Amino acid sequence: MRHLRALLAVAEELSFTRAADRLHLTQQALSGQIRQLEERVGTRLVDRDSRRVELTDAGRALCDRARPLLAGAQHAIAAARAAGGEATTLTVGYIAPLTRRMTASALRRFEEARPDVELTIHFAGFLDPLGGLREGAADVAFVYGEFEHPGIDLRRLFSEPRGVALPAGHALAANGDRVTLAQLVAEPIVDVPVPDRVWREFWVAARHRDRPPEVGAIVESLDGLIEAVAAGLGVAVTVAPVVEALGSSAGVVFRPVDGLEPLEFWVAWREGDPRQEVHDFVEAAAGGLASPEG
């Protein structure tokens, strides 16, 4: 199982550095696990050189079958613990700590309905759109935006208008007015190197561009994104609560963007998870947060 988790992390990050960080391993240890897995399978699973990491056809085939296998193992362990009388725990994944403020009512609702279940929180890395669900660090997660989600079930909760984070002294921020899509796509961006293509395209507003954006800075954390915007290195598509919480003291302001799709929030869980506490959490989240159209 450990070796399969290592392969999935490499497949999703396409970087041994990021995959090792995600698994809390050294790169040497991660490389060793991949080599051991290749020896056990009897074929090469990962092609790697100084510029790129990619799976072989065999690696992709194994990944496709490893995901449900690992999910099934998580379910079996949870069932065994419950049958053995151990306290039931449920881990909720967040992409960023700010999410907790926006979802607190759902947590309270679940705790009132299921006082027998102990909730724990997993703060996933900023580069993980699924909040720790994929590798099993979380049982359910609050996620947002658009992203690749094979093997993951979603239920829509609510939406927030998206706009752009700008330095307070930027020309587009001067009059406090709304920003047009044409003005947005003309600006250099602060980029986040998430391997999920759907996620990245959503955050750079790719569907509104006729060419790739100019990248002014690359960051791997929410704090880094705000700092890069404040320094005038680029602008970033975001929502108002992020700027209000982190950007005010840094000299960053939020401006709505006409025609930009809203940010949808979801509660997510692994497909086929049979545990009652998972389904009770989804219902609590929907009951506490879902807008009428959700």
MARDRENDO-41451 format. One record per residue (C-alpha): residue in one letter; x, y, z; residue number from 1. Coordinates in nm, 2 decimals. Layout:
N
<"A",<X,Y,Z>,NUM>
...
***
This chain:
294
<"M",<0.00,0.00,0.00>,1>
<"R",<0.28,0.24,0.09>,2>
<"H",<0.44,0.18,-0.25>,3>
<"L",<0.12,0.24,-0.44>,4>
<"R",<0.06,0.56,-0.25>,5>
<"A",<0.41,0.67,-0.35>,6>
<"L",<0.33,0.60,-0.72>,7>
<"L",<0.00,0.79,-0.70>,8>
<"A",<0.17,1.09,-0.55>,9>
<"V",<0.43,1.10,-0.83>,10>
<"A",<0.15,1.06,-1.09>,11>
<"E",<-0.05,1.35,-0.95>,12>
<"E",<0.24,1.58,-0.88>,13>
<"L",<0.46,1.49,-1.18>,14>
<"S",<0.75,1.60,-0.95>,15>
<"F",<0.95,1.39,-0.71>,16>
<"T",<1.01,1.70,-0.50>,17>
<"R",<0.65,1.78,-0.45>,18>
<"A",<0.55,1.42,-0.41>,19>
<"A",<0.81,1.37,-0.14>,20>
<"D",<0.69,1.68,0.04>,21>
<"R",<0.33,1.56,0.03>,22>
<"L",<0.43,1.22,0.17>,23>
<"H",<0.67,1.36,0.42>,24>
<"L",<0.96,1.17,0.27>,25>
<"T",<1.30,1.25,0.14>,26>
<"Q",<1.33,1.24,-0.23>,27>
<"Q",<1.58,0.95,-0.19>,28>
<"A",<1.33,0.75,0.01>,29>
<"L",<1.06,0.82,-0.24>,30>
<"S",<1.28,0.72,-0.53>,31>
<"G",<1.36,0.40,-0.34>,32>
<"Q",<1.00,0.31,-0.30>,33>
<"I",<0.93,0.36,-0.67>,34>
<"R",<1.23,0.14,-0.76>,35>
<"Q",<1.11,-0.13,-0.52>,36>
<"L",<0.76,-0.12,-0.67>,37>
<"E",<0.90,-0.14,-1.03>,38>
<"E",<1.10,-0.45,-0.91>,39>
<"R",<0.79,-0.61,-0.77>,40>
<"V",<0.58,-0.54,-1.07>,41>
<"G",<0.86,-0.63,-1.31>,42>
<"T",<0.84,-0.33,-1.54>,43>
<"R",<0.93,0.04,-1.55>,44>
<"L",<0.65,0.26,-1.42>,45>
<"V",<0.80,0.61,-1.42>,46>
<"D",<1.02,0.79,-1.67>,47>
<"R",<1.23,1.06,-1.52>,48>
<"D",<1.50,1.30,-1.63>,49>
<"S",<1.63,1.64,-1.52>,50>
<"R",<1.34,1.82,-1.69>,51>
<"R",<1.03,1.60,-1.66>,52>
<"V",<0.86,1.32,-1.48>,53>
<"E",<0.59,1.11,-1.65>,54>
<"L",<0.43,0.77,-1.61>,55>
<"T",<0.48,0.49,-1.86>,56>
<"D",<0.18,0.31,-2.00>,57>
<"A",<0.23,0.04,-1.73>,58>
<"G",<0.25,0.31,-1.46>,59>
<"R",<-0.08,0.47,-1.58>,60>
<"A",<-0.25,0.13,-1.59>,61>
<"L",<-0.14,0.05,-1.23>,62>
<"C",<-0.25,0.39,-1.11>,63>
<"D",<-0.60,0.34,-1.25>,64>
<"R",<-0.63,0.02,-1.05>,65>
<"A",<-0.45,0.14,-0.74>,66>
<"R",<-0.69,0.42,-0.66>,67>
<"P",<-1.00,0.20,-0.59>,68>
<"L",<-0.77,-0.05,-0.42>,69>
<"L",<-0.64,0.21,-0.17>,70>
<"A",<-0.99,0.35,-0.11>,71>
<"G",<-1.12,0.00,-0.04>,72>
<"A",<-0.83,-0.06,0.21>,73>
<"Q",<-0.93,0.27,0.39>,74>
<"H",<-1.29,0.16,0.41>,75>
<"A",<-1.19,-0.19,0.54>,76>
<"I",<-0.98,-0.04,0.82>,77>
<"A",<-1.25,0.20,0.92>,78>
<"A",<-1.50,-0.08,0.93>,79>
<"A",<-1.27,-0.30,1.14>,80>
<"R",<-1.21,-0.02,1.39>,81>
<"A",<-1.58,0.04,1.42>,82>
<"A",<-1.65,-0.34,1.47>,83>
<"G",<-1.37,-0.35,1.73>,84>
<"G",<-1.54,-0.08,1.94>,85>
<"E",<-1.29,0.19,1.88>,86>
<"A",<-1.40,0.55,1.87>,87>
<"T",<-1.52,0.66,1.53>,88>
<"T",<-1.32,0.94,1.38>,89>
<"L",<-1.38,1.14,1.06>,90>
<"T",<-1.11,1.36,0.91>,91>
<"V",<-1.22,1.67,0.72>,92>
<"G",<-0.98,1.81,0.46>,93>
<"Y",<-0.93,2.17,0.38>,94>
<"I",<-0.72,2.32,0.10>,95>
<"A",<-0.65,2.63,0.31>,96>
<"P",<-0.73,2.71,0.67>,97>
<"L",<-0.95,3.00,0.56>,98>
<"T",<-1.20,2.74,0.44>,99>
<"R",<-1.29,2.66,0.81>,100>
<"R",<-1.45,3.01,0.86>,101>
<"M",<-1.68,2.96,0.56>,102>
<"T",<-1.78,2.61,0.66>,103>
<"A",<-1.81,2.63,1.04>,104>
<"S",<-2.19,2.60,1.04>,105>
<"A",<-2.16,2.26,0.86>,106>
<"L",<-1.92,2.13,1.12>,107>
<"R",<-2.14,2.24,1.41>,108>
<"R",<-2.44,2.08,1.24>,109>
<"F",<-2.26,1.74,1.21>,110>
<"E",<-2.13,1.76,1.57>,111>
<"E",<-2.48,1.81,1.70>,112>
<"A",<-2.62,1.52,1.48>,113>
<"R",<-2.33,1.28,1.55>,114>
<"P",<-2.17,1.35,1.89>,115>
<"D",<-2.04,0.99,1.88>,116>
<"V",<-1.80,1.08,1.59>,117>
<"E",<-1.47,1.26,1.66>,118>
<"L",<-1.38,1.52,1.40>,119>
<"T",<-1.02,1.59,1.31>,120>
<"I",<-0.89,1.84,1.05>,121>
<"H",<-0.64,1.79,0.78>,122>
<"F",<-0.50,2.11,0.63>,123>
<"A",<-0.39,2.00,0.28>,124>
<"G",<-0.12,2.16,0.08>,125>
<"F",<-0.21,2.46,-0.14>,126>
<"L",<-0.12,2.25,-0.44>,127>
<"D",<-0.38,1.98,-0.36>,128>
<"P",<-0.72,2.07,-0.50>,129>
<"L",<-0.88,1.76,-0.34>,130>
<"G",<-0.79,1.85,0.02>,131>
<"G",<-0.61,1.52,0.10>,132>
<"L",<-0.89,1.29,-0.03>,133>
<"R",<-0.68,1.13,-0.30>,134>
<"E",<-0.41,0.99,-0.08>,135>
<"G",<-0.64,0.90,0.21>,136>
<"A",<-0.53,1.18,0.45>,137>
<"A",<-0.90,1.30,0.46>,138>
<"D",<-1.23,1.11,0.46>,139>
<"V",<-1.43,1.41,0.34>,140>
<"A",<-1.32,1.75,0.22>,141>
<"F",<-1.44,2.10,0.14>,142>
<"V",<-1.31,2.18,-0.20>,143>
<"Y",<-1.38,2.45,-0.46>,144>
<"G",<-1.35,2.55,-0.82>,145>
<"E",<-1.30,2.31,-1.11>,146>
<"F",<-1.06,2.02,-1.09>,147>
<"E",<-1.00,1.66,-1.21>,148>
<"H",<-1.20,1.43,-0.98>,149>
<"P",<-1.21,1.07,-1.11>,150>
<"G",<-1.31,0.84,-0.82>,151>
<"I",<-1.44,1.14,-0.62>,152>
<"D",<-1.81,1.22,-0.55>,153>
<"L",<-1.91,1.58,-0.52>,154>
<"R",<-2.21,1.77,-0.38>,155>
<"R",<-2.25,2.14,-0.46>,156>
<"L",<-2.28,2.37,-0.16>,157>
<"F",<-2.27,2.74,-0.25>,158>
<"S",<-2.08,2.99,-0.47>,159>
<"E",<-1.88,3.31,-0.43>,160>
<"P",<-1.82,3.57,-0.70>,161>
<"R",<-1.47,3.56,-0.83>,162>
<"G",<-1.27,3.87,-0.90>,163>
<"V",<-0.90,3.98,-0.90>,164>
<"A",<-0.65,4.06,-0.63>,165>
<"L",<-0.45,4.38,-0.71>,166>
<"P",<-0.19,4.59,-0.54>,167>
<"A",<-0.38,4.89,-0.39>,168>
<"G",<-0.18,5.13,-0.61>,169>
<"H",<-0.26,4.95,-0.93>,170>
<"A",<-0.44,5.15,-1.20>,171>
<"L",<-0.73,4.90,-1.21>,172>
<"A",<-0.78,4.95,-0.84>,173>
<"A",<-0.77,5.33,-0.84>,174>
<"N",<-1.14,5.41,-0.89>,175>
<"G",<-1.28,5.12,-0.69>,176>
<"D",<-1.48,5.00,-0.99>,177>
<"R",<-1.53,4.66,-1.15>,178>
<"V",<-1.27,4.51,-1.38>,179>
<"T",<-1.35,4.38,-1.73>,180>
<"L",<-1.23,4.04,-1.86>,181>
<"A",<-1.02,4.22,-2.12>,182>
<"Q",<-0.84,4.42,-1.85>,183>
<"L",<-0.79,4.10,-1.65>,184>
<"V",<-0.63,3.89,-1.93>,185>
<"A",<-0.40,4.18,-2.02>,186>
<"E",<-0.22,4.16,-1.68>,187>
<"P",<0.06,3.93,-1.59>,188>
<"I",<-0.05,3.66,-1.33>,189>
<"V",<0.08,3.51,-1.02>,190>
<"D",<0.08,3.14,-1.11>,191>
<"V",<0.04,2.83,-0.89>,192>
<"P",<0.21,2.52,-1.03>,193>
<"V",<-0.07,2.27,-0.96>,194>
<"P",<-0.04,1.96,-1.19>,195>
<"D",<-0.42,1.94,-1.23>,196>
<"R",<-0.47,2.10,-1.57>,197>
<"V",<-0.84,2.18,-1.51>,198>
<"W",<-0.77,2.35,-1.18>,199>
<"R",<-0.49,2.57,-1.32>,200>
<"E",<-0.70,2.67,-1.63>,201>
<"F",<-0.99,2.77,-1.40>,202>
<"W",<-0.77,3.00,-1.19>,203>
<"V",<-0.59,3.17,-1.48>,204>
<"A",<-0.93,3.22,-1.66>,205>
<"A",<-0.79,3.02,-1.96>,206>
<"R",<-1.13,3.00,-2.13>,207>
<"H",<-1.13,3.38,-2.17>,208>
<"R",<-0.78,3.40,-2.32>,209>
<"D",<-0.66,3.35,-2.68>,210>
<"R",<-0.30,3.29,-2.57>,211>
<"P",<-0.12,3.16,-2.25>,212>
<"P",<-0.09,3.43,-1.98>,213>
<"E",<0.22,3.61,-1.90>,214>
<"V",<0.36,3.48,-1.57>,215>
<"G",<0.50,3.74,-1.33>,216>
<"A",<0.57,3.51,-1.04>,217>
<"I",<0.52,3.14,-0.93>,218>
<"V",<0.42,3.06,-0.57>,219>
<"E",<0.32,2.75,-0.38>,220>
<"S",<0.12,2.90,-0.09>,221>
<"L",<-0.17,3.13,-0.03>,222>
<"D",<0.05,3.37,0.17>,223>
<"G",<0.31,3.37,-0.11>,224>
<"L",<0.03,3.46,-0.36>,225>
<"I",<-0.07,3.76,-0.16>,226>
<"E",<0.29,3.87,-0.12>,227>
<"A",<0.36,3.84,-0.49>,228>
<"V",<0.05,4.05,-0.57>,229>
<"A",<0.14,4.31,-0.31>,230>
<"A",<0.49,4.33,-0.47>,231>
<"G",<0.33,4.41,-0.81>,232>
<"L",<0.46,4.10,-0.97>,233>
<"G",<0.12,4.00,-1.11>,234>
<"V",<-0.25,3.98,-1.03>,235>
<"A",<-0.44,3.68,-0.91>,236>
<"V",<-0.80,3.55,-0.96>,237>
<"T",<-0.95,3.49,-0.62>,238>
<"V",<-1.26,3.57,-0.40>,239>
<"A",<-1.32,3.86,-0.17>,240>
<"P",<-1.29,3.66,0.17>,241>
<"V",<-0.93,3.57,0.09>,242>
<"V",<-0.83,3.93,0.02>,243>
<"E",<-1.02,4.05,0.32>,244>
<"A",<-0.85,3.80,0.55>,245>
<"L",<-0.50,3.82,0.42>,246>
<"G",<-0.46,4.11,0.18>,247>
<"S",<-0.57,4.42,0.36>,248>
<"S",<-0.26,4.46,0.58>,249>
<"A",<-0.04,4.37,0.28>,250>
<"G",<-0.18,4.65,0.06>,251>
<"V",<-0.39,4.41,-0.16>,252>
<"V",<-0.74,4.49,-0.27>,253>
<"F",<-1.02,4.29,-0.44>,254>
<"R",<-1.21,4.40,-0.75>,255>
<"P",<-1.50,4.20,-0.91>,256>
<"V",<-1.45,4.10,-1.27>,257>
<"D",<-1.75,4.11,-1.50>,258>
<"G",<-1.82,3.79,-1.69>,259>
<"L",<-1.59,3.57,-1.47>,260>
<"E",<-1.75,3.24,-1.36>,261>
<"P",<-1.82,3.22,-0.98>,262>
<"L",<-1.63,2.99,-0.75>,263>
<"E",<-1.83,2.68,-0.66>,264>
<"F",<-1.78,2.52,-0.32>,265>
<"W",<-1.83,2.14,-0.28>,266>
<"V",<-1.83,1.87,-0.02>,267>
<"A",<-1.63,1.58,-0.16>,268>
<"W",<-1.58,1.21,-0.06>,269>
<"R",<-1.43,0.90,-0.22>,270>
<"E",<-1.66,0.72,-0.45>,271>
<"G",<-1.81,0.41,-0.30>,272>
<"D",<-1.73,0.49,0.06>,273>
<"P",<-2.00,0.30,0.25>,274>
<"R",<-1.95,0.46,0.60>,275>
<"Q",<-2.26,0.61,0.75>,276>
<"E",<-2.06,0.89,0.91>,277>
<"V",<-1.93,1.00,0.57>,278>
<"H",<-2.29,1.02,0.43>,279>
<"D",<-2.41,1.20,0.75>,280>
<"F",<-2.13,1.46,0.71>,281>
<"V",<-2.23,1.52,0.34>,282>
<"E",<-2.60,1.57,0.45>,283>
<"A",<-2.49,1.80,0.74>,284>
<"A",<-2.28,2.01,0.50>,285>
<"A",<-2.56,2.03,0.25>,286>
<"G",<-2.81,2.12,0.52>,287>
<"G",<-2.59,2.39,0.67>,288>
<"L",<-2.44,2.54,0.36>,289>
<"A",<-2.61,2.45,0.03>,290>
<"S",<-2.78,2.74,-0.15>,291>
<"P",<-3.13,2.67,-0.29>,292>
<"E",<-3.00,2.58,-0.64>,293>
<"G",<-2.74,2.34,-0.49>,294>
***
